[in-house]
Amino acid sequence: MPHFYLNRFLTLLTFIIFVGLSSACQQQPREHHDSFIVFGTIINVTLLDVDDKTAEKSFRHIREDLAIMHRVWHVWEPGSLMRINSLLPYKTEFSASPAVLDVVHVAKDLAIKSNHLFNPAIGKLIALWGFHSHKQPGIQPSDKEIQKLVKQNPTLENISIDGVRINNSNAAVKIDLGGIAKGVAIDRLLSYLKQQGIHNALIDTGGDLKVIGKHGNRPWKVAIRDPRFKGQSKADKKDSIVALLDLNDNEAAFTSGDYERYFKSKENKDKDKDKHFHHIIDPRTGYPAIGTQSVTVLHENAATADAAATALFIAGPKQWVEIAKAMSIKYVLLIDESGKLHISSAMQKRLKLEQAREIVERVSL
């Protein structure tokens, strides 16, 4: 019987640390907070230096927008994306929601740049592994089923869009926007906040986040967490942090990790022989990507950071440099399967390492 773990709220790789100001005589910035569950995770919004009325209006708008995005972009709940996926196998032109097509345009461009390691067209593979459900996934699919879908090689290049009309040439295509939806949402919501005259804010979607402005008289601070950290108590918190960094204005930090959603399937009675199957599927093999524990990416565009974190996780230690350059990513921290660090020179300048980890690769991107 496989065991399924969904530890969004307990084992986030990236989380926000609000540090006290250095002097008691300094005033804390006025903050407003709101939290809600969308995209299967807790979303935290922090606004600084705004009045109560503006904060209340902004939170209401964000809640309403996120509810619409969730309904329109969700891959296995009734909505616009589900309708599109139900019609794609017929390989005939049909009209589709602009709210979905706009995201598909962005996703297609990023998929091509990543050499389709970020591949939102492999929804059927992800569903085959059991990750298109609120229930725990089943056991490992058969290799025959996996290879059948891999050989069909679905990509977003199989899809053509003309206005609100969409056509598909590959019946294996099923669109899953899970690798970019949070990034697109954050970009849009922060753009709205700027239009409202809000200059200092943070939106954190389950550990993936973007900021504008500062947190008072200092930058927003982020901690990158050890993906193998098992402790739960406050006393364990120090050991959970790999590195700290400051985020600049209009900068996003996104992480992909093999610990966020996964199940373990026992091959025999020996618990140590359990296989760990996470949700980041390598479209080249049809199996969960190997060689990487986590990847953290910084970029001014949250959608790009979101897609790149997935692509670089799949690229792994051997190919991450090539894909980062192709996607114009300058800030990368990759933790490989042995816990060693692969890092871009620009990212290393930004990080303050909190653990004694070996850096085995340092690259100028």
Beta strands, then each sheet from edge to edge (+ up, - down):
strand 1: 3-6
strand 2: 14-16
strand 3: 31-38
strand 4: 41-48
strand 5: 94-95
strand 6: 159-162
strand 7: 165-168
strand 8: 201-205
strand 9: 208-212
strand 10: 220-225
strand 11: 241-247
strand 12: 251-257
strand 13: 261-265
strand 14: 275-278
strand 15: 292-299
strand 16: 331-336
strand 17: 341-344
strand 18: 351-353
strand 19: 359-363
sheet 1: 1+ 13- 14+
sheet 2: 2+ 10- 11+ 18-
sheet 3: 3+ 4- 8+ 9- 12+ 15- 16+ 17- 19-
sheet 4: 5+ 7- 6+
end
